[in-house]
Amino acid sequence: MKCNYTSTLLGAVVLFVWGMASWSVLPWHMQTFTKFTNEPAVVTAMMEGGTERAMYMIPGEISHDSSQCNPKAPRAFIAFCPQGMTQSMPKMMGIAALTQLLLAGFVGCLLSRTSGLSYWKKVCFVSEIGLVIGVASYVPMYNWFGFTCAYTVVGIVDTVIGFTLAGLVIAKFSKA
């Protein structure tokens, strides 16, 4: 298995830069969120109901007995940080960069196991990996926790674009 460090590093840089541009410059992610009509009241209620950083669900317990489920009852899936984001921006960026480095490395190693692919077929291979990751990451959240269709589609498309862009670089420098 020939994992190329140049393609890994450059692919990670592309994934990282794309991620920053996609979330910071393009409006599409933020357009999938809706603002509460009375955000201070919601925050107050959340602070009274959960005082620690955790994942919360409404209803808090889900019955596996379908006769006990009320399909009309409100549902929520919440990542709640009552003290705000306690990590520094440099630490969060570092974690993101390390994640992108690992992903680019995995993709490069998978690509090195192929043979005889043209440049564009290598790019398509990496794009398809992005599609698999996007679908596996977002569709279950749509299905089980009620994430919106818009959020799901944007997340999948964002992932595919990022991996396609990274694939342009990884395929160029891969030794497969």
N, C-alpha and C positions, 0 to 999 in steps of 0.2 A: 504494500500500500504506500503510494508516494503522495504524501500530503505536502503541498507546496506552501511554504511560509509566506512567500510574496503574494500569492493569490489570496491566502487567508487574510493577511493584514489589509490588503487593498479592498477586498470584499467587505471586511468589517468596517472600514472607513466609509465605504459607500452606503452600507446599511445604516450606520450611525448618522451620517449627514442626511440621508433620505428621511430617517425617523424624525430628526429635528425639523427639517423643512416641512414634512407632512403635518406635524403637530403645531409648529410655531408660525409657519408662513401661510399655509393653505387653510382655508376656513372649513373644510369639509368635516373634520372630526367634531369641531365645536357646534356645527350645525345639527349634529345628531343628538345633542343634549337639549333638554327643556328646563327652563328656570322655574323654580317654585314661585307661586303667586305671592306667598308670604314666607320668604326664606327665613327671617328671624324666628318666626313661630315654629317652623320645622326644626331649626337648629336647637331651639330651646327644648322641644319635645324629645329630640334625639339625645341631648345632653342629660335629660332626666331619665331616659330609658336605657342608656348604655354609656358607661363612664370609661371604658377602656378601648384601646385600638383593637378592633376585631372585625370579623365579617358577621353581619346580622342578616336575618331573613324575617320577613313578615309573610305568612304566619311563622312564628318561632319554631313550631313543631309541625312537621308535615306527616300526616297519617298515610300509611301505605294502604289503608282501607279506603278505596275510592268512594264508598258511601259516606265517609266522614268529611270529604273534601267539599268545600263550597266554591265552585268555579267563579262565582260572582264576587267573592271577597277580595279586597285589595291585597296585592302582593308586592314585595320589595326585596331587592338584593342589594345590600349596602356595604361598601368598604368604608368604615367609619374611623376617623382619626380625630378624637375630641381635642387633643392637644395641638392639632395642626400637623403639618409635615415636620417631623422632628429631625429628619436627615438633612444634611446640607446639600445644596445643589451640586457641588463638586463630587460628593459621595454618590448621589443618584446618577450623575453623568458617568462616573467610573463604573458603576454597576451596569449601566446601559452599554457602555463600550465593551466591557468584559463579556456581556451576553452576546453582543454582535460578533465579537471575536470568536467565541465558541460556536455560534451558528455558522459563520463563514468557514471555520475549520471543519465542522461536520460536513457541510456541503462540499467543500473541496475534497475531503476524503471519500465521500460517496462518488463524486465525479471521477476521482482517480481509479475507481473500480470499473469504470466503463472503458470501452475501447472502440476506436474507429469512428467516433462522432466528429462531425464537422463543427466549426466554431458555433454556428447558429443552433445546431442540435444540442450542443453543450449549454447554450444560453436557455433554450427551451427546457432542458432537463432541470436546471436550477430554478426556472420559473415554476415548473410543475411541483418542485419541492415547496416553494412558497405557497402555491395553491393548497397543497396538502396541509401545511402548517396553518394557513388561514382558516380553512374549513374546520380542521380539528380543534382550533382554538375558539372560534366564534360561533359555529352552528350549535354546539351543545348548550352554550349560554343562551342563545336565542330560544332553543327548544325547551330547556328545563327551567330557566329563570326569567323568561319574558323580556330579554334584551330586544330592542326594537329591530325591525328589518333594516332600517337605515344604518344604525350603528353596526349591525352585523355585516352588511354589504360593504360599507366603507372600510371596516376592519380587514375584511378579506381582500378587497381590491388594494388597499394600502400595503398589505403583506406581499401580494403578488408583484406589485410595482417595485417594492424594495428588493425583493429577490431577483427580479428581472434585471434591475440596474446592477446589482451585485454580480449577477451572472455574466453580464457583459465584461466585467473585469476578471472574475474568477476563471471564465472560459479562456480569456486571452492569455493568462499566465499559468493555466493548468498544464500538467505534463502528461495527462491521459491521452 
